């Protein structure tokens, strides 16, 4: 079974890279249709990777910032497939620096941040405001890196600063099972189901401790899902 998971993992990574390069070209060619292109790509990925998505709860129409736990590339695939609005992912600059593949950031006008540069937070706030004015929803992983899926890592402060500076409505979201579908580090892949669980949206202006409370609410729901 381990060998089959490896073989499947390498197949998934190869087709993933090929299809990403294809949609980059399409997004540059059809700049007004990047959301539809990414959603179609997401649905194609669920078929090619062999997994299904189960949604629990609803995406609030008031949300302007979506925050999620991060386990795998499959997290992005799942949200691009089911989320009703045009997401603007906030990603680390290292992704944009990857030859060819890095165009996945500028082609659909995502936001990249350099965590080693303090001025990057100003850029994130400025570009975030612009994307929201265009009707997009900002999306980020406050953990800052992929975890093992069994618990939340410590949240970085970027999401808190962004939400409070721009008066955003934040919707925490839990993703369960993505790492089983594709472990991006070991390159093991399996079929199965990914759960996307929308928790209640939060208005940071109503509670100074919202960020810490959100972390604990997400931590508790993740533990509950894993226990069941």
N, C-alpha and C positions, 0 to 999 in steps of 0.2 A: 504493500500500500504506500509506503514511503517513496518508493521509486516512481510509482504512478503519480503521486502528488508532485514530485519534482518535474516529471515530464510535462504534466499538465501546467505546472507553474511556468516553465520555459515557453510553452506554447502561448500562454496568456500574455506573458511579457512581450513576446515577439509581435503578436497581433495587436497588442495595446499600442506599442510604439508605431507600428505601421498605420493604424487607424487614426492615432493622434496627429501624425504628420499629414494625413489626408484632410482631417478637419481643419487644421491650421491653414492649409491652402484654400479650402472652401470659405473659411471665415474672413480671410483677406479679400477673396473675390466677391463675397456677398456680405459686406460689413453691416448691413441693416437686418441681417437674419442670423446673427451669431447664436442667439438663444435657441432658435428652432434647430439649428445645426447641432448644437451641443446636446439638446434633448434627444434628437434622433440617434446621435452617437451613443448616448447613455442606454437607450433601449436596445441598440444593437449589441452593446457590451454585455447586457444581462443575458442575451441569447448566446453570444460567443463564449462567455465565461461559465454559463450554465447555472445561474442563480436567480432567485426571485426576491422581490422586495415587499415586505409587509409594513404598512404604515399604521401607526397608532397615534391617535390625536389628529389635530388639524393645524396646518400652517396658518397662522393668524394674518389676516390682510393688513394689519397695522404694523407688522414687523418691519424694521429697517436694518436690524443686525441679527444675523443668525449665528449662534455659537454652538460648536459641537465638540465631542471627544474625537480623537483621531487614532485610528489603528492601521489604516491601509489606504492605498489608492482607490479602493472600492468605496470608501466613504464619499469621495467626490462623484464617482459614477452614480451612486444611489441618489444623491441629492440632485444632481443634474437631470436625472431621469424623472423624478417625481415632483420636484419643487415647482409650483405654478408660476413664479416670477423669475425674471432674469437675474441670476445671482452674479455678484461681483466678488470673486474670491480674493482675499488678502493673503499673499504668499511671500515666503522668504525670497530674497533676491537671488539666492543660489540657483533657484529653479530657472529664472530668466536667463542666467548666465550659461545654461547648458546649450551647446551648439544645436541648431535647428529646433530641437524639442522646446527650448526656452521661449519660442514664439507663442507658446500656449498662453503666455501672460499678455503681451501687447495686442495680439490678434483680436481677442474679444474684449480688450480694454479692462483687464484685471489690474490689481494694484500689487506692486512688489515693494517690500520694505527691507532695508539693510539694517539688521539689528545691531551692527557695530557702529552705526552712524546715528548720533542723537538727533540729527536733523530729519531723519527718516519719519519720525512721528508727525512732524509738521506736514510732510508730503502726504502721509497717510490720511490725515485729517482733511487737507485740501482736496485731494482726489476723491476721498470718501464722500465729501459734501457734493461734489460734482456728480458722482454716480447716483446718489440718492435723488438729486434733482432731475435725473433722467428716468426715474421710476424703478431703479434697480434696488436690490436688497444686498447689503454687504454680508459676507460670510467669512468666518475665520475659525481656526482651531486655537483656542487660548492656551492649550498645553504647549504649543510651539513646536512639537515634534510628535512622532508616532509612539504610542504606548503599546503595551502587550494586550490591552483589551480587558484586563481583569480589574483594573482600578484606574481612577483618574490621576494624571500627573499634576503637579503644581501648575496653576494658571499664571501666565505672564500678564503684565499689566496693560498691554496694548488695547484689549477689548474694553477694559474699564475706562481708560482715557478717551477712547474713540466715542463710546456711548455717552459719556458725560459731557464732552465738548460739543457734540452735535445733537444732543437731546434725542437720542435714538430710543426706539422701542425694541427691546432685546427678547428674542425667543430662544431659550436653551433647548437643545435637541440631543438626544442620546442615540448613538448608532451601536447596534449589537450584532456581532457575527461577521463583520467585514474582514477581520484578520483571518478567519477560518477560510473564507472564500479565496483570499490571496494574501499570503504573508509576504509583504514587500521586501523583507530582509532575508528570509531563508529561501524565498522563491518557491514556496509550497502553495498549491492551489487545490481547491475542492469545490464541489457543487454545494448547494444548500440555500439557506434563506438569510437575508439581512433585514433586521428590524430598524425602522426609523421612527423614533418616538418623540413627538413634539410635546414639550411641557408648556405650562402657561406662560404667556408673554409677561415681561417685566418692564415697568417704567422706572428707571433709576432715580428720577426726581422724587419718587414717593418713599424711598428708603435709602439712607446713607450706607447701610450695610448690605445693599442688594447684591454686590459682587460675591461676597463671602457666602451669603445665603444661597445664591444661585449655584455656587460650587457644591455646597453640601446637598442641595436638592438633586443635582445631577449625579453626585456620588451615590446617594441613597437609591435613586431609581436604577442606576446601573447595577448595583449590588443586588437589588430585588430581581431584576431581569436575569442575572446570571444564576441566582439561587433557584429560580423556577425552571 
